[in-house]
Amino acid sequence: MDEDDVLKLDYVQTATYFKELHETRFRLLALLPVIAGAAIALVPAHVSGDQQVALGALGSLVTIGLLIYDQRNTQIYESPDQARPLA
């Protein structure tokens, strides 16, 4: 395999990786309202204060996790190292 073939293979694999990240990002964003709606529908009308705090904490953790995931994807997209070919 010569250097051009290696660079082409690297380009194809990198493009595939970015496409998968992009699709995963939007699947999560599309799934979030569905999960929130299901949670509202499934939570009983009368919940105790402790349960409300637990549900709020769980929602906050999920939101923070999605935020971290999104910020990491943004860092990968904007990374200057991605444009540099392998030596």
N, C-alpha and C positions, 0 to 999 in steps of 0.2 A: 504494500500500500504506500503510495507516495504522499507527500505532504498535502497536496490538494484534496485527495480523497479523505484524509484524516480531518482536514478543516471542514469539508462538506458534511461528513458524518457528525462532527461536533455541532455544526450549525443545525442540522436536522434534529439532533437530540435536544439541543437547547430550545429550539422552537417548540418541540413537542412538550417539553417541561413547562414552558411558559403558558402554552395552551391549556395544559392540565391545571395549572395554578389558577388561571383565569376562570375555567369552568367550575372548579371547586369553590372559588370565591362567590360566584353568582348562585350556585346551588345553595350555599349556606344562607345567602341573603334572601333567596326565594323561600327557603324553608323556615326562616325565623318567624314570619307572621303566622304561618300555619301552626307552629308549635305554640306560639303565644296564644292564639285563639283556642287551641285545644286545652291549654292549661287553664284558661279562663272558664271554659265550658266544663272541665272535669273537677275543678275545685268546688267543694260544697259551699252552699250559701253561708253557712255559719262555721267559721274557722276561728280557733282561739288565737290569742295574741302571739303565742309562741309559734304557732304554725304560720302565721302571717310573716313573722320575722324570718323563719326558715325559708319560706317561699321567696321572700324578697332577697335574701342572701343568695339563694340558688340562682335567681334571675340575674343578680349582679355579677356573680361568677361567670355565668354563661356570656353575658355582655362583655365583660372584661376579656374573656378568652377569645371571643370573636374580634374584639378590637386589636388584641395583640397579634392574632393571625393576620388580620388585614394590614396592620402596620409592617409586619415582617414581609408580606408579599410586596408591599410598596417599596421596601428597601431593596428587595431582589430585583424588581423591575427597574429601579433607578440606579442600580449599581454600575459604576463605571468599569468594573472588572469584567462585566459580561460582554462588553464590546471588544475587549482585548483578546486576540487569538492566543491559543496555547502555544508555548515555545517548544 
